[in-house]
Amino acid sequence: MQWKKIVIEDRFLSILAFLALLLLIASFYINSWLMFGVGLMVLFIAGGNSYYLKHIGEGLFFDNDRKRNRFFIGDKGEWSLQFQNQGLPIMKGNLSIYFDSAVVPVAGEYHIHSSRVDVSLPFSVGQRERITVNVPFAAEKRGLSKIRKMEIHIPHFFGFGDTILEFSDVINIEALVYPKTISVKNMDKHKSVKPGQNPSSFSLFEDNMGPIGTRDYLPTDSFNRINWKASARKMILQTKEYERINEAGAVLFINISDGYSVTGKLEFLMSSTADMAYFFNRRNIPFSLCMNIRSAGFTPFTYLPLGSGKDHLQKLLDLLAIADFHSPTIPYEQMLYFYKRHLPVAPTMIHAGIRTRAADAYIQEWANASVQLLELNTDKEHAVLEPMKIILKDVAGK
């Protein structure tokens, strides 16, 4: 059963039914057809009312297919609810839905209580009829909006009672609103100074597996770099050119905790992280995300492995949209410890959020291993990447 049914019958109708029964009995004694007809009509209304209230909603089905739509702040969308009725017709009903306030209706009356939007609208569906109810909305703020509750209030034709149908399953319709980006300065500071596999116009290292072209010979060029075939063809010495490469990749460590609660700078962290992800995606730089929101599975925190591309960017934005002030967290240093023991280290580490003393011990180990360390700080209305300031100790502990 998709619906939990609550039947509310008017006690006045039960009293009328009892009086109608007395009228029927009395009509036999006084031999009154009028009294008999009145009593029979009242009993018929009471019986029909009770039958309608108890059987209404049987055969009503809601298409609960999984749907997840994604929006940016200011975008327009709609909840599309599809119903099919194989039972008694529902007339003059009222549909109420309750969803998270990341999106709000663009028309009609609604109320917001404890970050939940309450919308009511007319609902009628005939027998063997399929209908679609659309609720237009606008994406107002970052977050995940789900339809948390859905009820249908059905009154009787004569007003003697109501039936309430409450949807009993989890509704699989979601709207994700991505964060609005905050510009992050000094993003070019993430560049690595190690050889690797990623093309770079500014790297000192070259991929010697194969040339990508030739140029005129210079006196400073090595003799073994001369391309003799190209030189013979152009009748002038030609030097092989190789693609410049370096080690690329950044892991974003986001600490959303502030003591035992979620930091008040959550929106700043999510918006600036989104801007960094867009930057890495444009430059085709692999990036990863570690956020200390508790997660089930092998990795006890929210983790996105190192990757690149539009699909990878979408996965990261999905994680940023879901984070909220009610997210369960784990200690930041516990996340760093797990990452150090079980996950591959990226060339660049970017820290955002509060940095604890316990976390500095792990960060210091990465610094000793020549991992580039950057920290996200605030700069008025913007964010800025700066080299991480940490007092390092040498091996002797001096």
C-alpha positions as CSV (number, residue, x, y, z in Angstrom):
1,M,0.0,0.0,0.0
2,Q,1.4,3.4,-1.0
3,W,-1.0,5.3,1.2
4,K,-1.7,5.4,4.9
5,K,-5.4,6.2,5.3
6,I,-7.0,8.2,8.1
7,V,-10.8,8.3,8.1
8,I,-12.6,11.1,10.1
9,E,-16.3,10.6,10.3
10,D,-18.7,13.2,11.6
11,R,-20.5,12.0,14.8
12,F,-23.5,14.0,13.8
13,L,-24.1,11.6,10.9
14,S,-24.0,8.6,13.3
15,I,-26.7,10.3,15.4
16,L,-28.8,10.9,12.3
17,A,-28.4,7.3,11.2
18,F,-29.6,6.2,14.7
19,L,-32.6,8.5,14.4
20,A,-33.3,7.3,10.9
21,L,-33.5,3.7,12.2
22,L,-36.0,4.8,14.9
23,L,-38.0,6.5,12.1
24,L,-38.1,3.3,10.1
25,I,-39.3,1.3,13.2
26,A,-41.9,4.0,14.0
27,S,-43.2,4.1,10.4
28,F,-44.4,0.4,10.7
29,Y,-46.4,1.2,13.8
30,I,-48.1,4.4,12.5
31,N,-48.1,3.1,8.9
32,S,-46.5,6.3,7.5
33,W,-44.8,5.9,4.1
34,L,-43.4,9.5,4.4
35,M,-41.6,8.6,7.6
36,F,-40.4,5.4,6.1
37,G,-39.0,7.2,3.0
38,V,-37.3,9.9,5.1
39,G,-35.6,7.3,7.4
40,L,-34.6,5.2,4.4
41,M,-33.0,8.2,2.7
42,V,-31.0,9.2,5.7
43,L,-29.8,5.6,6.2
44,F,-28.8,5.6,2.5
45,I,-26.8,8.8,2.8
46,A,-25.1,7.6,6.0
47,G,-24.2,4.3,4.4
48,G,-22.9,5.9,1.2
49,N,-20.9,8.4,3.2
50,S,-19.2,5.7,5.3
51,Y,-18.5,3.5,2.2
52,Y,-17.0,6.5,0.3
53,L,-14.8,7.5,3.2
54,K,-13.5,4.0,3.8
55,H,-12.9,3.0,0.2
56,I,-11.8,6.3,-1.4
57,G,-8.1,6.2,-2.3
58,E,-8.1,2.4,-3.1
59,G,-6.6,2.2,-6.6
60,L,-4.8,5.6,-6.4
61,F,-1.2,5.2,-7.4
62,F,1.6,7.7,-7.4
63,D,4.5,7.3,-9.9
64,N,7.5,7.3,-7.5
65,D,10.3,7.0,-10.1
66,R,13.6,8.3,-9.0
67,K,14.3,11.8,-10.4
68,R,17.1,14.2,-9.5
69,N,17.2,17.5,-11.3
70,R,20.0,20.0,-10.9
71,F,19.8,23.8,-10.8
72,F,21.8,26.9,-10.3
73,I,20.5,29.7,-8.0
74,G,17.9,31.6,-9.9
75,D,16.9,28.8,-12.2
76,K,13.3,27.8,-12.7
77,G,12.0,24.2,-12.4
78,E,8.9,22.3,-11.2
79,W,7.8,19.3,-9.2
80,S,6.0,17.0,-11.6
81,L,3.7,14.6,-9.7
82,Q,1.9,11.9,-11.7
83,F,-1.1,10.0,-10.4
84,Q,-3.2,7.2,-11.7
85,N,-6.6,6.4,-10.2
86,Q,-8.3,3.0,-10.7
87,G,-10.7,3.4,-7.8
88,L,-13.5,5.7,-6.8
89,P,-13.4,9.3,-8.3
90,I,-11.8,11.9,-6.0
91,M,-13.6,15.3,-6.2
92,K,-12.8,18.6,-4.5
93,G,-9.7,17.1,-2.8
94,N,-6.7,19.1,-1.6
95,L,-3.1,18.0,-2.2
96,S,-0.5,19.2,0.3
97,I,3.2,18.7,-0.2
98,Y,6.1,19.6,2.1
99,F,9.6,20.1,0.7
100,D,12.9,21.7,1.7
101,S,13.3,25.5,1.2
102,A,16.2,25.4,-1.2
103,V,13.5,25.9,-3.8
104,V,10.3,28.0,-3.4
105,P,7.1,28.2,-5.5
106,V,6.9,31.0,-8.0
107,A,3.2,31.4,-7.8
108,G,0.3,30.8,-5.4
109,E,0.2,30.8,-1.6
110,Y,2.7,28.9,0.5
111,H,4.2,28.9,4.0
112,I,7.7,28.2,5.3
113,H,8.1,26.5,8.7
114,S,11.5,25.3,10.0
115,S,13.0,25.4,6.5
116,R,10.1,23.4,5.1
117,V,7.8,24.8,2.4
118,D,4.1,23.9,2.7
119,V,2.1,24.1,-0.5
120,S,-1.6,23.2,-1.0
121,L,-3.5,23.0,-4.2
122,P,-6.8,21.5,-5.5
123,F,-6.8,17.9,-6.5
124,S,-9.4,16.0,-8.5
125,V,-9.1,12.8,-10.5
126,G,-11.8,10.6,-12.1
127,Q,-12.0,6.9,-12.2
128,R,-9.4,5.3,-14.6
129,E,-7.8,8.7,-15.2
130,R,-4.2,9.7,-15.2
131,I,-3.2,13.2,-14.2
132,T,0.0,15.2,-13.7
133,V,0.2,17.9,-11.1
134,N,3.0,20.5,-11.7
135,V,4.3,22.8,-9.0
136,P,6.6,25.5,-10.5
137,F,9.4,26.7,-8.3
138,A,12.6,28.8,-8.4
139,A,16.0,27.7,-7.0
140,E,16.6,30.2,-4.1
141,K,19.7,28.9,-2.3
142,R,22.3,26.1,-2.3
143,G,21.1,22.8,-1.0
144,L,19.1,19.6,-1.5
145,S,15.3,19.9,-1.7
146,K,13.3,16.7,-1.4
147,I,9.5,16.3,-1.1
148,R,9.4,15.1,2.5
149,K,5.7,14.6,2.9
150,M,2.6,14.4,0.7
151,E,-1.0,14.3,1.8
152,I,-4.4,14.3,0.0
153,H,-7.4,15.6,2.0
154,I,-10.7,14.3,0.6
155,P,-14.0,15.6,1.9
156,H,-17.3,13.8,1.5
157,F,-19.9,15.2,-0.9
158,F,-22.3,16.1,1.9
159,G,-19.6,17.4,4.2
160,F,-19.9,14.6,6.8
161,G,-16.2,13.7,7.4
162,D,-12.9,13.5,5.6
163,T,-10.4,11.0,4.5
164,I,-6.7,11.8,4.7
165,L,-4.3,9.9,2.4
166,E,-0.7,10.2,3.5
167,F,2.0,8.8,1.2
168,S,3.9,6.2,3.2
169,D,7.0,5.6,1.1
170,V,10.1,7.8,0.6
171,I,9.4,10.1,-2.3
172,N,12.3,9.8,-4.8
173,I,12.1,13.2,-6.3
174,E,15.0,15.6,-5.6
175,A,16.2,19.0,-6.6
176,L,19.9,19.9,-6.2
177,V,20.8,23.6,-6.1
178,Y,24.5,24.2,-6.8
179,P,26.4,26.9,-4.9
180,K,27.0,30.3,-6.2
181,T,30.7,30.7,-6.8
182,I,33.0,33.1,-4.9
183,S,36.0,34.2,-6.9
184,V,39.3,32.7,-5.6
185,K,42.4,34.6,-6.2
186,N,45.9,33.2,-6.8
187,M,44.6,30.0,-8.3
188,D,47.8,29.7,-10.4
189,K,49.8,29.1,-7.2
190,H,48.8,25.4,-7.4
191,K,51.3,24.6,-10.2
192,S,53.7,21.8,-9.3
193,V,57.5,21.9,-9.9
194,K,57.8,18.1,-10.4
195,P,57.8,16.1,-13.7
196,G,54.6,14.2,-14.4
197,Q,52.2,13.4,-17.3
198,N,50.1,16.6,-17.7
199,P,50.8,19.1,-20.5
200,S,52.0,22.6,-19.2
201,S,53.2,25.6,-21.1
202,F,55.4,26.7,-18.2
203,S,57.0,23.5,-17.1
204,L,60.8,22.9,-17.1
205,F,60.2,19.2,-17.9
206,E,59.7,17.6,-21.4
207,D,58.1,14.4,-22.6
208,N,61.0,12.7,-24.5
209,M,58.8,9.8,-25.8
210,G,58.2,11.7,-29.0
211,P,58.6,15.1,-30.6
212,I,55.6,17.3,-31.4
213,G,57.3,19.4,-34.0
214,T,60.5,21.1,-35.0
215,R,62.0,24.6,-35.0
216,D,65.1,26.3,-36.3
217,Y,68.3,25.2,-34.6
218,L,69.8,27.5,-31.9
219,P,73.5,27.4,-30.7
220,T,72.3,26.5,-27.2
221,D,70.4,23.3,-28.4
222,S,71.9,19.9,-27.7
223,F,73.4,18.2,-30.8
224,N,71.3,15.0,-30.2
225,R,68.1,17.0,-30.5
226,I,68.7,17.7,-34.2
227,N,66.0,16.3,-36.6
228,W,68.2,15.3,-39.6
229,K,65.3,14.4,-41.9
230,A,63.6,17.7,-41.4
231,S,66.9,19.5,-41.7
232,A,67.6,17.9,-45.1
233,R,64.1,18.7,-46.3
234,K,64.4,22.4,-45.3
235,M,68.1,22.7,-46.0
236,I,68.6,24.2,-42.5
237,L,69.2,22.6,-39.2
238,Q,66.0,21.8,-37.3
239,T,65.6,21.0,-33.6
240,K,63.1,18.5,-32.2
241,E,60.5,20.1,-29.9
242,Y,58.9,18.0,-27.1
243,E,55.7,18.7,-25.1
244,R,56.3,20.3,-21.8
245,I,54.8,18.3,-18.9
246,N,54.6,18.5,-15.1
247,E,52.9,16.8,-12.2
248,A,49.3,18.0,-11.9
249,G,46.5,17.3,-9.4
250,A,45.1,18.9,-6.3
251,V,43.1,17.5,-3.4
252,L,40.7,19.8,-1.6
253,F,40.5,19.2,2.1
254,I,37.4,20.9,3.5
255,N,36.8,21.1,7.2
256,I,33.2,22.1,7.8
257,S,33.5,21.6,11.6
258,D,33.8,24.3,14.2
259,G,34.2,22.4,17.5
260,Y,31.2,20.1,17.8
261,S,29.0,22.0,15.3
262,V,29.1,23.0,11.6
263,T,31.0,26.2,10.9
264,G,29.0,29.4,10.2
265,K,31.2,29.8,7.1
266,L,29.7,26.8,5.4
267,E,28.4,28.8,2.4
268,F,31.7,30.5,1.9
269,L,33.5,27.1,1.9
270,M,31.1,25.6,-0.6
271,S,31.1,28.6,-2.9
272,S,34.9,29.0,-3.0
273,T,35.4,25.2,-3.5
274,A,33.0,25.3,-6.4
275,D,35.0,28.1,-8.0
276,M,38.3,26.1,-7.6
277,A,36.6,23.1,-9.1
278,Y,35.5,25.1,-12.2
279,F,39.1,26.4,-12.5
280,F,40.6,22.9,-12.4
281,N,38.0,21.7,-14.9
282,R,38.8,24.5,-17.4
283,R,42.5,23.7,-17.2
284,N,41.9,19.9,-17.4
285,I,43.7,19.5,-14.0
286,P,42.7,16.4,-12.0
287,F,41.2,17.2,-8.6
288,S,39.9,15.4,-5.6
289,L,37.6,16.3,-2.7
290,C,37.8,15.2,1.0
291,M,35.2,16.7,3.3
292,N,34.7,15.6,6.9
293,I,31.0,14.7,6.5
294,R,30.4,11.2,7.8
295,S,29.8,8.6,5.1
296,A,29.1,4.9,5.0
297,G,31.5,2.5,3.3
298,F,35.2,2.0,3.2
299,T,35.9,5.7,3.3
300,P,34.3,7.1,6.5
301,F,34.0,10.7,5.1
302,T,32.8,12.3,1.9
303,Y,35.4,11.5,-0.7
304,L,35.7,12.1,-4.4
305,P,38.7,10.4,-6.0
306,L,41.2,12.2,-8.2
307,G,39.7,12.8,-11.7
308,S,38.7,15.3,-14.3
309,G,36.0,16.1,-16.9
310,K,32.5,17.3,-16.8
311,D,31.1,14.2,-15.1
312,H,33.7,14.5,-12.3
313,L,32.8,18.2,-11.9
314,Q,29.1,17.4,-11.6
315,K,29.8,14.8,-8.9
316,L,31.8,17.4,-6.9
317,L,29.0,20.0,-7.2
318,D,26.4,17.4,-6.1
319,L,28.5,16.8,-2.9
320,L,28.7,20.5,-2.3
321,A,25.0,21.0,-2.7
322,I,24.1,18.2,-0.2
323,A,26.3,19.6,2.6
324,D,24.2,21.5,5.2
325,F,24.2,22.5,8.9
326,H,22.7,19.2,9.9
327,S,25.4,17.1,8.3
328,P,27.1,14.6,10.7
329,T,30.8,15.2,10.8
330,I,34.0,13.4,11.9
331,P,37.1,15.0,13.4
332,Y,39.2,16.7,10.7
333,E,42.5,15.1,11.9
334,Q,40.8,11.7,11.7
335,M,40.0,12.4,8.0
336,L,43.6,13.4,7.4
337,Y,44.9,10.3,9.1
338,F,42.8,8.0,7.0
339,Y,43.8,9.8,3.8
340,K,47.5,9.5,4.7
341,R,47.2,5.7,5.4
342,H,44.8,4.5,2.6
343,L,44.5,7.0,-0.3
344,P,47.0,8.3,-2.9
345,V,48.6,11.7,-2.3
346,A,48.1,14.4,-4.8
347,P,50.9,16.9,-5.8
348,T,49.0,19.8,-4.3
349,M,47.0,20.0,-1.0
350,I,44.5,22.8,-0.5
351,H,43.1,23.3,3.0
352,A,39.9,25.2,3.7
353,G,38.2,25.8,7.0
354,I,39.5,25.7,10.5
355,R,42.9,24.1,10.9
356,T,43.4,22.3,14.2
357,R,46.8,21.7,15.9
358,A,46.2,17.9,15.6
359,A,45.8,18.4,11.8
360,D,49.1,20.3,11.6
361,A,51.1,17.1,12.4
362,Y,49.8,15.4,9.3
363,I,50.2,18.5,7.2
364,Q,53.8,18.8,8.3
365,E,54.6,15.3,7.1
366,W,53.3,16.2,3.6
367,A,55.4,19.4,3.7
368,N,58.5,17.3,4.5
369,A,57.5,15.1,1.5
370,S,57.6,18.2,-0.8
371,V,53.8,18.3,-1.3
372,Q,52.7,21.8,-2.2
373,L,50.5,23.2,0.6
374,L,48.0,26.0,0.1
375,E,45.4,27.4,2.4
376,L,42.1,29.1,1.5
377,N,41.6,32.4,3.3
378,T,39.1,35.3,3.1
379,D,39.9,38.6,1.3
380,K,36.9,40.9,1.9
381,E,34.2,39.6,-0.5
382,H,36.6,37.2,-2.2
383,A,38.7,34.2,-1.3
384,V,42.4,33.9,-1.8
385,L,44.8,30.9,-2.0
386,E,48.0,31.5,0.1
387,P,51.0,29.3,1.0
388,M,50.2,27.4,4.2
389,K,52.0,28.9,7.2
390,I,53.1,26.2,9.5
391,I,56.1,25.8,11.7
392,L,58.1,22.8,10.4
393,K,60.5,20.7,12.4
394,D,63.4,18.9,10.9
395,V,64.1,15.2,11.4
396,A,66.2,15.8,14.5
397,G,63.3,17.7,16.1
398,K,65.2,21.0,16.2
